């Protein structure tokens, strides 16, 4: 395993797909942490994830079909018809075997990844041990309540390491320069002193709930008065922002999933309730959100031009504290796995200041 791949966190849940992407009785291929994964939904409606390589002749299983095998939902390889349990990867049938041949199909397994589906999102657990067969830890929870499906989803593939993608997206100082369009943060707004209180949270941190500043007028128009916002981050790569009052709620979750050591999938899912203006604006919000993510992606492309010649990047003062926290959390996660102990969040409450 290359150094870049070894630095990707395992024994943890990643975003895999939206529920809408998984069609009943169908599969598709997606790369996650350098592994080809067949993501699908069986004919009984259950999501599943298998390593997308048949152990017989290495053909992608996602090119096959989902079939019932004596009451068990299986994935059938398109090359020789081998069938593997969709929910556990165990081989149930090798059609070429004849009576008297002693080979036992159930001795063969395709790597199976536990999945969890909730609020229109499918998560995948990636264990460090390829033969993992135990119970995974609880899946991530984001206090999404009764939201059933996202209002809309945008995504982009960043040509970046997981670390650079995370650090870039949660950087609070780039907004006046990268996102300075009239519909978000025009240059005329100028830079202001930001002072935020940060507190530790499960495997991450949060900016304590506060009244929004720069976009407060827009929030008042959309939601009315008494609006508050909270921004959180959690390993391995989840960032979410909640804007709400006693009546309305907007929840935007950004999920980062490494495809491999140099490519990261960014998926942003947005939910809201009791915000009729947002419903009306949805045809405008989708291209705006796409452009917002594309702006970050184009900056990553520019960054890669410099990284061809150097791997060193400066981290200074309060503006880069969150980047340092992320790397510190990663080290603690890896160390806790190696030592077989509970993860201990090393972050302490603090107030950070910067101009933005």
Buried (B, 14 or more C-beta within 10 A) or exposed (E): EEEBEEBBBBBBBBBBBBBEBBEEBBBBBBBBBBBBBBBBBBEEEBBBBBBBBBBBEEBBBBBBBBBEBEEBBBBBBBBEBBBBBBBBBBBBBBEEEEEEEEEEBEEBBBBBBBBBBBBBBBBBBBBEEEEBEEEBEEBBEBEBEEBEBBBBBBBBEBBBBBBBBBBBBBBBBBBBEBBBEEEBBEEEEEEEEBEBEBEBEEBBBBBBEEEBEBBEEBBBEBBBEEBBBBBBBBBBBBBBBBBBBEEBBBBBBBBBBBBBBBBBBBBBBBBBBBBEEBEEEEEEBBEBBBBBBEBBBEBBEEBBEEBEEEEEEEEEEBBBBBBEBBEEBBEBBBEBBEEEEEBEBEBEEBEBEBEB
